Amino acid sequence: MDMHTVVVGTSGTTAQDVIAVARGNARVELSAAAVDALVAAREIVDALAAKPEPVYGVSTGFGALASRHISQDLRAQLQRNIVRSHAAGMGPRVEREVVRALMFLRLKTVASGHTGVRPEVAQTMADVLNAGITPVVHEYGSLGCSGDLAPLSHCALTLMGEGDAEGPDGTVRPAGELLAAHGITPVELREKEGLALLNGTDGMLGMLVMALADLKSLYTSADITAALSLEALLGTDKVLAPELHAIRPHPGQGVSADNMLRVLAGSGLTGHHQDDAPRVQDAYSVRCAPQVNGAGRDTLDYAAVVAARELASAVDNPVVLPDGRVESNGNFHGAPVAYVLDFLAIVAADLGSITERRTDRLLDKNRSHGLPPFLADDAGVDSGLMIAQYTQAALVSEMKRLAVPASADSIPSSAMQEDHVSMGWSAARKLRTAVDNLARIVAVELYAATRAVELRAAGGLTPAPASQAAIEALRAAGVQGPGPDRFLAPDLAAADAFVRAGKLVAAVEPVTGPLA
């Protein structure tokens, strides 16, 4: 287990810390300030609990049942019951990294001192993360309003020693057994604590943070593969000149153009329009790559701003304010996060679409400017990359379906008390699929473009040094070059792993310098 430690304070957390805990198994500790804030907020909740007047979440029911005042002798049962009844997820398990992000982000809000949870509950949350215990959380159960209720409830159930969880060895066992094996005492929830553990946007936020990290890497990889395709198609790099992008100053556009220009530096393949009289300009999929890739980059930047705001937030209802008030609010609504999750699915789909169009152009003898049909060794006997493009097209088609926004939908719940919901969890789940698909789509372009560049080189044209570095690294990773037909699936899987691990970027940067 990684010995890196993330300290949780009262003022939120960072995307880097979320990823360190979710993917890197970093240890979690509560700061002294967080413990002090927890103690102070709990004193306020305890004082309110002792009063005869009902306070939502402290001495009342929840949601549409908030009008019932709960007597003191039933409040512990109320907190247990809300966790048990809300742990109603169905479907396949969600990924371990998602559950760890979910738990860590809930701990982030708890540690803010705005929830009224006791320090020992927060410490148990940290202990469960540090033990590598992962609650079983299911795909369906969150409407993204009043938080990710069912997913968070399954996590809270584990803190109580109930339900199932996965141990550090990957085996699913009863949560009580796992806690006992690691010396963790199950929590006995008191006033407000059950509600505070399940009322937040933590699942959708965790998935947003991880998607942003993955997409940032994929956009750099996509700039490289776009440059390789431009080179293989004997396109012109004049369209990448910085003075052209300065007169339409979208930041991402300039970054993508600069990345492509640096990859193509020193190429002997670019600028051959004069050899092909009917071609005055390259096709949009080649010429407009910086505009499309760049618009996506700018969208990532906006989504990162939203994520940073949410990471600095304390999302709960009701909340404990510094002046001692405990107030109901609507901060649990997932709309801000849901919108950007959907926006990212849209730009990922468009990046996949333009990527596939370049691949198709490389394979079409009528549009590839002299490359063999389907980049086949002996066209007719060999089919080349024909069906690799089919696979890429199928992925693009699914990306378009995944781009349909979840946040435009709302379905009322809780007897019309929760009558407008964000569907942010659903937006996050489909974005994860979209990110996976995008990596595969970029990998197919890489596979086709590197083969095409090698075929040009065999004809006497010299690739850019960065292109040659990418080809050599890909071949060293076990992805074969031009030749007779062979079993393609292993090559495509290896190219996908190469892109997903950031190896394409790592291969060219020694030549180009750091790419954005």
MIGU-986853 format. One record per atom (N, C-alpha, C): x, y, z. Coordinates in steps of 0.05 Angstrom, whole numbers, plus 5000, padded with zeros to 4 digits. Example, Ala and Ser with C-alpha at 12.3 -4.5 7.8 and 13.67 -1.06 7.14 Angstrom:
! residues 2
526448865156;524649105156;526449345156;525749555142;527349795143;525850015157;
***
This chain:
! residues 516
501749765000;500050005000;501850255000;501050444984;502550694982;502750835010;505150925017;505551045043;504951345043;504251445019;503451735018;501051775036;501052005050;498852065069;497452325060;494852315060;493152545054;491952635081;492352885088;491252995112;488653145106;486553075119;483953195114;483453415134;483153655124;482653885142;479753985140;479354235147;476654345148;475854495122;477754535104;477254705081;477154565054;476454305055;476154165030;478654015023;478853924997;481053764988;481653834959;483553694948;484453744920;483853504903;483853544877;483553324858;485853124861;488253234865;490553054868;490252864892;489152974914;488752804938;486552594933;484452674919;482352474912;483552244897;485152304877;486352094860;488351934876;489852064894;491751914910;490351704928;488051784939;486651594956;485151384940;483751474918;482151294903;483751094887;485851184874;487451014857;490150934868;491251094886;493851044896;493950924924;491650874936;491450754963;492950924984;492951184980;494251355000;492851335027;494351365049;493151365075;491751625081;489851625098;488251855105;488551915135;489052165141;489052255169;487352505173;486152535196;484752775203;486652975215;486453225207;488153435220;487053495247;488753625264;487853705290;485553915288;485754085268;483654285264;481054155258;481153945242;478653805235;477353675259;479053555276;477953425300;476653645318;477953875321;476854085337;474154185325;474054205299;471554295286;469354085290;470053835289;468053625293;466953635322;468653675341;467853695369;465953935373;466754165361;465054405365;462354375353;462254265328;459654235315;457954035329;459153825340;457553615354;456353735379;457653905393;456554035416;453954185410;453954315386;451554455377;449254265372;449854045359;447853845353;446753725379;448453655397;447553535422;445753735438;446453985437;444754185451;442054205438;441854205412;439354215398;437753955403;439153725404;437753475408;436353465435;437453615455;436353605482;433953785484;433453955465;431154145466;428554005457;426254105466;423753985458;422954055430;423954275419;423154365392;424454185371;422854095351;423953925330;425954075312;428153935305;430154045286;430553835265;430253915239;430453725217;433153585217;433053315215;435453155214;436553085241;435653235261;436653175289;434453035304;432153135304;429953015319;427352985303;427652955276;425352915259;425952685239;423852595225;424252415203;425552565179;425652425156;427152535134;425352545109;426152735090;424752755065;421852825070;420052665057;417252715060;416152645088;417852515105;417052445132;418252645152;419152875143;420453065161;418553195181;416053165178;414153295196;413853145223;414852895224;414552745249;416852805268;416152875293;418152925314;418752655326;421352595328;422252335338;423252365367;422152195385;422952205413;425752105416;427052185439;429852125443;430351825443;428551665453;429051375455;428951235428;428051375407;427951255381;429951365361;431551565370;433351695351;435651525341;436751365358;438951185349;437850985329;435450885334;434150705315;433550855289;432751105290;432251265266;434651285249;437051335261;439451365246;440251095233;440050875248;440650615236;438750555213;436150625218;434150555198;434550705172;435350955174;435651105149;437950985132;440050895145;442250775130;441250505118;439950345134;439050075124;437050105101;435150285104;433050305084;434050435059;435950625062;437050755038;439150595024;440250395036;442150215023;440650025005;439450134984;437549984967;438549974938;441149984934;442249974907;441749704894;441849704868;441549454852;443549464829;443949234817;445649214793;448449144800;450249144780;453049064785;454449254804;456649164815;458249324833;459649544817;459949774829;461649984816;464549944824;466350074810;469150024813;470250104840;472349964849;473550024874;474450314877;475650424856;476650694857;474350894861;472050834849;469751014853;468751004881;468750774894;467750744921;469750884940;472350854935;474250994952;474051294950;473651394926;473251684922;470751774936;468651614934;466051674947;466451704977;467851504990;468251515019;470051745027;472151785012;474052005019;472652275017;471052314997;469752574994;467652625015;466352405023;464452435045;465952515071;468252385075;469852455098;470752745097;471352845073;472053125069;469953315080;467453255073;465253425083;464853395113;464953155122;464653105151;466753255166;469253255156;471453385171;471253695170;469453805154;469154095153;468054215178;466754045194;465454145219;462654265214;461554215190;458854325184;456754105186;457453855193;455453645193;454553555220;456053615241;455253525268;455953235274;457553115258;458352835263;460552825284;460552625302;462552605323;465352525311;467452605324;470152545314;470552245310;469452075328;469951795326;468751675300;466551785291;465351695265;467251765242;468252005242;470052085221;472651915222;473651855245;476051695248;475551415237;473151305242;472451035231;472451045201;471451255189;471451285160;474351275150;476151415163;478951405155;480151125159;479451005181;480450735187;479650535166;477150545157;476150365136;477750405110;478150655102;479650715078;482550605081;483750655104;486550575108;486850275109;484750135118;484849835119;484449715091;483749875071;483249765045;480649625043;478749685060;476049565059;474349735041;473049605022;471349755002;468549655003;466649815012;463849735013;462849644985;461049454984;459749384959;457649594953;458049734931;456249944922;455249874894;452649914889;451449814864;451050044844;450749964819;450550154797;448150344799;445850244808;443450394808;442450454836;441450704840;440450784866;440651074872;442051224855;442351514860;440951674838;439351864846;438252064828;439852324827;441952324842;443652564843;442452804856;440552744875;439352964890;438852864918;439053044938;439452954966;442052784966;443652824947;446252684945;445952414931;448152274931;448252004920;447351814942;444751804947;443651684971;444351394974;443551234955;443950944958;446950874959;448650984941;451450914942;452750984969;452151224979;453251315005;452151145028;449651055026;448450895047;449850625049;450550505026;452050255027;454750285041;455950525037;458450575051;457950615081;455850755088;455250785117;454550525130;453250345115;452550085125;455049935134;457149955118;459749825126;460749945152;460550205156;461550325181;460050215205;457550135201;455850015222;456549715225;458249605208;458849315209;456749145197;455149255179;453049105166;453549105135;452048925122;452348895093;454948765085;455648785059;458048655049;460148865040;462648785041;464848955032;467048775021;468748905006;471148764995;473548815012;474948615020;477448645035;479748725017;482048785029;484448865013;485448634995;484548395001;485348164984;483448124960;481348304958;479448274936;477148094941;477047974965;474847784972;472547934985;470147884976;467748004988;466847845012;466547975035;465747845060;463848025075;462447915095;460748085112;462448315124;461448555123;462948785132;463848755161;462048645178;462748615206;465248445210;465548235194;467948065195;470448225187;470248375166;472548535157;473348745178;471448885189;472149075210;473548945233;472448715242;473648575265;476548485258;476948395234;479648295226;481648525226;480748765223;482548995223;482349165249;481049055269;480949195294;479349445294;477349465277;475649705275;472949645289;472249815307;469649785321;467449915305;465249775299;463049895284;461950135299;461050335284;459950575296;457050525304;456250655326;453450665334;452450955330;450950995310;450151265301;448351395321;448851655324;447151825340;445752035323;444452225337;442852425323;444352555299;443052575277;444052695252;446152545237;447452355250;449752225237;449052055213;446851905215;446151745192;445551915168;444052125172;443452315150;445952435139;447852515156;450252655147;452052475131;451852215135;453552025120;452651965092;450152045086;449151955060;447952185043;448552435051;447152665038;449252835024;450352745001;452352904987;452752814958;454252984944;454752934915;457352794911;458252634930;460952534931;461552334908;459652164901;460151964880;460452094853;458652274846;458952404820;461352584819;462152714842;464452874842;467052714839;467152484853;469452314851;469852224822;467752144809;467952054781;468652284763;467752524769;468552764753;471552814755;472552804780;475452854784;477152654768;476452394770;477952194756;477652214726;475252284716;474852314687;476552544677;476752764692;478352994683;481252914680;482252764699;485052674697;485552504673;483652314668;483952134645;483652284618;481752474617;481352614592;483652804586;484852924606;487053104601;489252944586;489852704596;491852544582;491052464554;488452394551;487452304525;487452524505;486952774513;486952994495;489853044484;491853014500;494553044491;495252814471;494352574478;494852344460;493352394433;490952504434;489452554410;490752774393;492052964405;493553164389;495753024374;497052834387;499252684374;498252514351;496052364355;495052194334;493952354311;492852594317;491952764295;494252854278;496552924291;498953004277;500052774260;499952534271;500952304255;499152254231;496552284234;494752254211;495252474190;495552724199;496152934180;498652874164;500652774178;503152704165;502752474145;501352264154;500952034136;499352104111;497552304113;495952394091;497352614074;499852664080;501452864065;500153144067;498953194091;497553454094;499553674099;498453914102;500154144107;500054224137;502354284148;502454384175;502254684177;501854814154;501655104155;499155204170;497155034171;494655104186;495055104216;497355014225;497955004253;499555244262;500155424244;501855664251;500555824273;502155904293;501056044316;499656304309;500556444288;499256694281;496356654271;495756414260;492956354253;491156314277;492256194297;490656134321;490556374340;492456554337;492356804353;490056974346;489056964321;486857134314;484057014321;484156774332;481756654344;482556534371;482956704391;484556634414;483156454435;481956234426;481056034446;483555894457;483955894483;486455784494;487055494485;485055324487;485555044481;486354994452;485155154434;485755134406;488755184401;489755394413;492655464410;494355244421;493555124444;495154914456;495254664438;492954584427;492854354410;494554394384;494254634372;495854694348;498754684354;499654794377;502454784384;503454504389;501854334402;502554054406;503053924379;501153954360;501353824334;503753924319;504254184320;506454304305;509154194316;509354154342;511754054353;512253764346;510053604345;510253324336;511253304307;510353494290;510953484262;513553614254;514853734273;517353884267;519453694253;520453784231;522453624217;521353404199;518753404194;517553194177;518153234148;518753024134;519053034105;516552954090;514352904105;511852824093;509853054090;510053254106;507953464106;508453654082;506353784074;506553994053;506753894025;505553664019;505753553992;503253613975;501753823982;499453893966;500153933937;502554033931;503254083904;503453823887;503653603901;503753343887;501053233880;498953373889;496253263886;494453503878;494353563853;493153813843;490253863852;488553653853;485753713861;485453803890;487553763906;487253823935;488354103940;486654293946;487454563954;487854583984;486054443999;486054454028;485554174038;486554114062;486053864075;483153854084;482153614088;479353574098;479053684126;476653744133;476153864159;477253694182;477053424180;477953254202;480953284207;482353374186;485253414189;485853714195;484653884180;485254174182;484154294208;481854194217;480454314240;480954164266;482953984266;483553834291;484154024315;485654234311;486154404335;483654544345;481854614327;479354744335;477654554352;477354314343;475654114357;477054024382;479553944380;480953854404;481154084425;481654324414;481954554432;479354624447;477054614433;474554664446;474054474468;474854224464;474554024485;476354094509;478754174503;480654254524;479454484541;478254684528;477054904543;474754804560;473354604551;471154494566;472254344591;474454204587;475754074610;476554284631;477554514622;478354724641;475954824657;473754864643;471354964657;470354754677;470354494669;469454284687;471354264711;473854314707;475754314730;475154534750;474254764740;473554984758;471154904775;469154774763;466854684778;467654474798;469354284790;470354084809;471754204832;473454404827;474954534849;473054664869;470954794859;469054914877;467654704894;466954484881;465554274896;467454144916;470054114909;471954004928;472354174952;471854434949;472154624972;469554644988;467454504980;464754534992;464254335014;462454415032;461354225052;458354185044;457853945033;455153885022;453653705042;451653815055;449953665073;447453815078;445453685089;442953815096;441653665120;441253805142;441954085147;444954115153;445854365154;448654415160;448854575186;451154535200;451754685224;453354935216;452355175222;453655415215;455355515238;457355685232;459255775253;457855925276;455556045271;454156195292;452356015309;452455745304;450955555320;448355475309;447455605287;444955515275;445255255260;443155095259;443054855242;440754905222;441554945197;439655035177;439354835153;436854805145;436354655121;437154815096;437854675075;438754805050;438454615027;439254715003;439054544979;441754494966;443954524982;446654494970;447254214961;445654024969;446153744961;445353694932;444053884919;443053844892;445453824873;445453624856;447753554839;447953704813;446153904808;446154034782;448854144772;450354284789;452954394779;454854174769;454853954783;456653734775;455453584751;452853534752;451653384730;451953524703;451653784703;451853924677;454653884664;456753904680;459453884668;460053594661;459053404677;459353124669;458153064642;455753184637;454553144611;456053294589;457053534595;458553684576;461053534567;462353404586;464753254580;464153014562;461852884566;461052664549;460552764520;459553014518;459153124491;461853174477;463653304490;466253364477;467853104472;467652914490;469052654485;467852514460;465252534457;464052414433;464952544408;465152814409;466052954385;468952904378;470652884399;473352814394;473552534382;472052344392;471952084381;471052084352;469052254346;467952264319;470052374299;471452584305;473452694286;475852514284;476452374305;478652174304;478051954285;475551844286;474751624269;474751714240;473951964234;473952064207;476752064194;478752134210;481452124199;482351834194;481651654212;482251374208;481051274182;478551334178;477151244153;478551354129;479451604130;480851724107;483451584101;484851504122;487351354118;486951094103;484650974107;484050704096;482850714068;481850944059;480350964034;482351054012;482850873993;484750933972;484051173955;481451253955;480551483940;481151753954;481851733980;482251973995;484851984011;486451764008;488851744025;491351834010;491151923985;493352043970;495651843967;494951603957;496951413949;497451183969;496151173991;496450954009;494950713999;495750464005;494350233995;491550204008;489650083995;486950054006;487049914034;485850044053;485649944081;488449884093;490450014081;493249974090;494049684090;492849534071;493249244069;495849184055;497048954061;499548874049;499048794020;496948634015;496248543988;493248563987;492248803980;489348853981;487748653964;485748543976;484148333963;484748073976;487247993977;488147763993;488047844023;489048094029;488948204056;486848414059;485448414081;483448624087;484648864103;487148834112;488349054127;486849134152;486449394154;485149504178;482149564175;480949434154;478149484149;476349454173;476649234188;474849184210;475749324235;478249394237;479149564259;477549824258;477149934234;475550174232;472550124239;471549884232;468849814241;468549834271;470549714285;470549724314;470550004324;472250164312;472450444320;469750594315;468550534292;465950654285;463750574305;463850324314;461850224334;462250374360;464750414368;465350564392;464350854390;464750984366;463851254362;460851274364;459551084352;456651084353;455551064381;456850894398;456050884426;456651144440;458951264433;459651524446;457451734441;456251734417;454151924410;451751874428;451051624433;448751554450;449351644479;451851604487;452651674515;452751984518;452852134496;452952424498;450152544503;448052384501;445352484507;445352554537;444752804545;445152884572;443252754592;444252654614;442652554636;441352784652;442753004653;441853234670;439353374659;438753314633;436253434622;433853284631;434253064645;432052894655;431552954684;429252914694;428652924722;426252744727;426352594749;424052424756;423452464786;421052544793;420452614821;420452364839;421152414864;421352194883;420552294911;420452114930;419852174958;417152324961;415152204949;412352314950;412352614942;413852674921;413952944909;415353154926;416653064948;418353244964;420853314948;422053104936;424353134920;423453124891;422353344882;420853354856;422553444832;425053504837;426853574815;429653484822;430653294807;433253164813;435153204790;437753164796;439853234776;440653004758;440352754766;441352524752;444352534748;445752664767;448652694764;450152434766;449252254783;450551984784;450451854757;448151854744;447851734718;449651864697;449852134699;451652274681;454552184685;455252144710;458052054716;458551774706;456551594710;456951314702;457251294672;455651444657;456051424627;458551554618;459451764632;461951894625;464251694628;464251534649;466351334652;466551154628;464251064619;464250894595;465251044571;464551304568;465451464546;468451504546;469551544570;472551574572;473951314563;472851094572;474050834564;473950804534;471650864522;471350844493;473251034478;473551274489;475251474475;478151374474;479051244495;481751134494;482050934472;480050764468;480150564447;480150694420;478450894417;478251034391;480951164383;482251304402;484851424397;486851214391;486650984404;488550764399;488350654371;485950644360;485650544332;486850744313;486451004318;487751204300;490751174302;491851144326;494651104329;495650864313;494250654315;494950404301;495050444271;492950584261;492750624232;494850834223;495051054238;496851264229;499751184229;500551034250;503350944250;503950754228;502050574221;502450394198;502750554172;500950764170;501050924145;503651074143;504651184165;507151334164;509451154157;509350904167;511450714160;511450644130;509050624120;508750564091;509850794075;509451044083;510551274070;513651264071;514651194095;517551184099;518750974080;517350744077;518350544059;518450644030;516850844024;516850973997;518851193994;520351244015;522551434012;522151704026;519851734039;519451994054;520251954083;521252174095;522352154122;520352264142;519452104162;517652204182;519052404200;517352554215;518452734236;519752564258;521852664270;523252524292;521252434314;519352604321;517452534342;515652304332;514852304307;513252084296;514851824297;517351834290;519051594291;519351494319;519551674338;519751594366;517151454375;514851554367;512351434374;512151154362;512951124337;512850864323;514650664337;517050744344;518950564356;517950474384;516750654399;515750584426;513350394423;511650444404;509250274400;510149994391;512049974374;513049714365;514449564389;515849714405;517149594428;515049494448;512649614448;510549524466;509049274454;510049174432;508848924421;506748964400;506349214391;504349274370;505849264343;505049074326;506449034301;505849244280;507649264261;507349454239;506149334214;506649454191;505549354166;506349074160;504548934146;505048654138;502448514131;502648254125;500248104118;498248104141;495748034135;493748014156;494447834179;493647904202;494147744226;491847794245;491847654267;489847684288;490147964300;488148144295;488548424302;487848494331;486048344343;485148424370;487348464390;489448284391;491548334410;493148594404;493548654379;494948904372;493349144381;490749134376;489049364384;488949394415;488849164429;488749174458;491449294469;493649214456;496249324464;496449624458;495349704435;495349994429;493650144449;491450034457;489650154476;491150184503;492449984512;493949994537;496150204536;497450224512;499650414508;498550694511;496350754499;495151024501;494151084529;492750884541;491550924567;493550974589;495950854586;498050884606;499651134602;499051294581;500551544576;503151494562;503551264551;506151194539;506551334512;504451404498;504751554473;505951824479;504851964498;505852224506;508752204515;509252004532;511951964542;513951904520;513151774498;514951704477;515751944460;513952144456;514652364439;515952604454;515352624480;516252864494;519352894495;520952674495;523852724494;524652864468;523052854447;523552984422;522253264422;519753284430;518253524427;518553714451;519553614474;519253764499;516553714510;516053804535;513453754548;511053854531;509053684527;506653754513;504453814534;502754004527;500554084545;498253884543;
***
